[in-house]
Amino acid sequence: MNKDFWQNLKKPIIALAPMDGYTDSAFRQICKEVNPAIIVFTEFTSADGLSHGAKTLKEKIAFVPSEQPIIVQLFGKEPQKFVEAVKYCEAAGFAGIDINMGCPARKVIRSEHGLALRKDPETAFRIVEAVAKNTKLPVSVKTRLGWDGNLDLDSFAKGIENAGANLITIHARFFKEVRFGPIDYNPLYELKSKIKIPIIVNGGITSLTDGLEKIGNLDGLMIGRAALGNPWVFNLKPVTNFSEKIPVIKRHAAYMVKTKGAKAGILQMRKHLLDYVSAMPQAKNFRSQLARVNNLKEIDGVLAEIKTSLAAESA
Ligand SMILES: Cc1cc2nc3c(=O)[nH]c(=O)nc-3n(C[C@H](O)[C@H](O)[C@H](O)COP(=O)(O)O)c2cc1C
């Protein structure tokens, strides 16, 4: 991989957003099976922790070859910790390094990580510069419009570009809007002519068609929540038939068990199972069963029951 990776990538870039607790290897594999052209990111991972060689974090960002090109997302505030963490990521075979400068979670902000770096752009630029200088991999930044209504997006984007960033992804909301407040893509469209690096739009995209409309003059689109329970969002043609979804859901569960072990894999699969049926009022009666499954066999059993009940309803 080289620094031109993002520039040379076929446009529009279509990406699965990093989502802590969700976009682990199993879910990323499933999304890539739906659309092999998408780019996937790991869940955000502490640069400090990785720099100390934390085993749990190494496991957290583990991936399989079919996920390539996969980008690892790191958060932190100390340039040197990033440099050390990036050494590990390079050796592990990642295709790129993404730096989290957008997370608004209270814990993250209190530690001056994530979006807090938008209040301290000099540190943000120093991090990007240190990472860019010390890796062969492309470096990207994921951020938001800004901290509040004072739009410093242009100067921030120029700053990270000058520091060596090769791509910027922007969730088109401010800090205080967290994930549900008003969204404004216009500052992104206006930014496009002011920087050379590609720009990915993120936030509130509900389908591929919707994203291709919102992309405007930008280079790519990133989908987060709309992919939960719906990896088919990466297809132009939605999948609505539950029978068609079942083999994919089963494979997702099997990947979970394979990557996390039988106990943790199933426990963590439960929320995905609920996501898969969340838009189906007919499956309401099965939600409590899905929330309590203990193994792959039980998952198969409840999915089969849902299928039978849907067939009976439509008969
Ligand atoms: C459960 C959850 C976890 C998230 N974790 C991360 C993360 O680890 N790193 C990150 O940059 N953004 C994270 N985000 C933000 C998403 O990447 C994305 O920017 C946001 O959800 C807006 O996109 P959407 O409207 O398509 O979901 C997370 C969002 C959700 C809902």
The ligand as an SDF file (V2000), in Angstrom:
LIG
                    3D

 31 33  0  0  0  0  0  0  0  0999 V2000
  -22.6510    2.1990   18.1350 C   0  0  0  0  0  0  0  0  0  0  0  0
  -21.7520    3.1790   17.4180 C   0  0  0  0  0  0  0  0  0  0  0  0
  -20.3850    3.0940   17.5950 C   0  0  0  0  0  0  0  0  0  0  0  0
  -19.5280    3.9950   16.9340 C   0  0  0  0  0  0  0  0  0  0  0  0
  -18.1680    3.8580   17.0640 N   0  0  0  0  0  0  0  0  0  0  0  0
  -17.3470    4.6470   16.3330 C   0  0  0  0  0  0  0  0  0  0  0  0
  -15.9350    4.4280   16.3150 C   0  0  0  0  0  0  0  0  0  0  0  0
  -15.4160    3.5020   16.9380 O   0  0  0  0  0  0  0  0  0  0  0  0
  -15.1650    5.2870   15.5720 N   0  0  0  0  0  0  0  0  0  0  0  0
  -15.7190    6.3210   14.8390 C   0  0  0  0  0  0  0  0  0  0  0  0
  -14.9920    7.0530   14.1620 O   0  0  0  0  0  0  0  0  0  0  0  0
  -17.0440    6.5290   14.8380 N   0  0  0  0  0  0  0  0  0  0  0  0
  -17.8560    5.7090   15.5280 C   0  0  0  0  0  0  0  0  0  0  0  0
  -19.2150    5.8890   15.4440 N   0  0  0  0  0  0  0  0  0  0  0  0
  -19.7460    6.9290   14.5340 C   0  0  0  0  0  0  0  0  0  0  0  0
  -20.0170    6.3350   13.1470 C   0  0  0  0  0  0  0  0  0  0  0  0
  -18.8160    5.9080   12.5330 O   0  0  0  0  0  0  0  0  0  0  0  0
  -20.6840    7.3870   12.2340 C   0  0  0  0  0  0  0  0  0  0  0  0
  -19.8260    8.4920   12.1030 O   0  0  0  0  0  0  0  0  0  0  0  0
  -22.0290    7.8650   12.7870 C   0  0  0  0  0  0  0  0  0  0  0  0
  -22.8200    6.7860   13.2620 O   0  0  0  0  0  0  0  0  0  0  0  0
  -22.8150    8.6450   11.7140 C   0  0  0  0  0  0  0  0  0  0  0  0
  -23.0300    7.8300   10.5690 O   0  0  0  0  0  0  0  0  0  0  0  0
  -24.4470    7.0800   10.3150 P   0  0  0  0  0  0  0  0  0  0  0  0
  -25.5210    8.1370   10.3960 O   0  0  0  0  0  0  0  0  0  0  0  0
  -24.3230    6.4640    8.9510 O   0  0  0  0  0  0  0  0  0  0  0  0
  -24.5920    6.0720   11.4040 O   0  0  0  0  0  0  0  0  0  0  0  0
  -20.0700    5.0130   16.1020 C   0  0  0  0  0  0  0  0  0  0  0  0
  -21.4600    5.0830   15.9370 C   0  0  0  0  0  0  0  0  0  0  0  0
  -22.2900    4.1610   16.5590 C   0  0  0  0  0  0  0  0  0  0  0  0
  -23.7870    4.2580   16.3190 C   0  0  0  0  0  0  0  0  0  0  0  0
  1  2  1  0
  2  3  1  0
  2 30  2  0
  3  4  2  0
  4  5  1  0
  4 28  1  0
  5  6  2  0
  6  7  1  0
  6 13  1  0
  7  8  2  0
  7  9  1  0
  9 10  1  0
 10 11  2  0
 10 12  1  0
 12 13  2  0
 13 14  1  0
 14 15  1  0
 14 28  1  0
 15 16  1  0
 16 17  1  0
 16 18  1  0
 18 19  1  0
 18 20  1  0
 20 21  1  0
 20 22  1  0
 22 23  1  0
 23 24  1  0
 24 25  2  0
 24 26  1  0
 24 27  1  0
 28 29  2  0
 29 30  1  0
 30 31  1  0
M  END
$$$$
